Amino acid sequence: MLRKILLLLFLLGSIDGKAATEQKIASPSQQGFINVPEEKLYYQRFGSQGQGIPIIVLHGGPGMDQSYLLPQMLELAKDHEVIFYDQRGSGKSSSRPLDVEQMNMKRFVKDLEAVRKYFGFHKIILLGHSWGGILAAEYEVIYPQHVAGLILMDSVPMTLKGMKVFDQRCASKMAAIQKPLDQLEHSSAFRNGDPRAVEKQYRMIFETYCYKKSDAQKITLNFSKATTVNSQQIEKIFGENFFSKPYDLRPQLHQLSIPILIIHGDQDPVPVATALETKNALPNSTLVILKNCGHFSYIEQSKKCFEAIEKFLKNL
């Protein structure tokens, strides 16, 4: 169950495969790799350089990559410089064998600091979705002098207790699809890492994550056999070494004084109560709850989501 929960948690969506052929993603102003210990991190840079405080977007996972954030999150690049990067072991940042020494929170935070230094940013705004919310919070606790603002979008719970509640909600929502999902996961195609079978699995699951099932078809999923294997390995490592052990980030969050925006869908399988707990732990935070919205706020209620973000950014 834990592997399925981690699989379910962490994706942002964009557009379905058919629409992707019709809507081209804008070319980045810069792209390449950033050298970090035992890895190279692939990045893309959008927007005008020097245009306000730069935003670094942290994708979900751990185990996914930046590609599913596009093109929707490029809405931010209209008025801001925005950096997307593949986290260690994910997407194009997967040139080394995976093990617990490389796949851990400490490494991921140091990688994010390396990204900041690479671009020479003194101050940054962090936007983290789902798993990216925890990563953003951990970075801010260690490097508060470099963060001007923090945006937590449909973040996973900041406590193990909250994760257990989320576990229960997942089990309830998935009951209706458990039989066909089990059949798929026991198929030879899925067991052999066929990207099409894995994509089908994700889309089935995401129907339970969206307020409207049809919104699950708006999620871009670009799997290869290699990225499928890596994603599953990273999920397993973090499942055994982070999400299965007691954790509570609220005491650390209470120390943060920077402006923080929390966005959460009222129908998100991640309970609204956990977003309220996070807000109560943060002395300078604003919580925006979007109605008729699941785990993918920027798809399901994109207009209201980006309006909330832009209002927050203008007040920094």
Secondary structure by P-SEA (a helix, b strand, c coil): caaaaaaacbbbbcccaaaaaacccccccbbbbbbcccbbbbbcccccccccbbbbbbbcccccccccccccccccccccbbbbbbccccccccccccccccccaaaaaaaaaaaaaaacccbbbbbbccaaaaaaaaaaaaccccccbbbbcccccccaaaaaaaaaaaaaaaccaaaaaaaaaaccccccccaaaaaaaaaaaaaaacccccccccbbbbccaaaaaaaaaaaaaaaaccccccccaaaaaaacccbbbbbbbccccccaaaaaaaaaacccbbbbbbccccccccccaaaaaaaaaaaaaaac
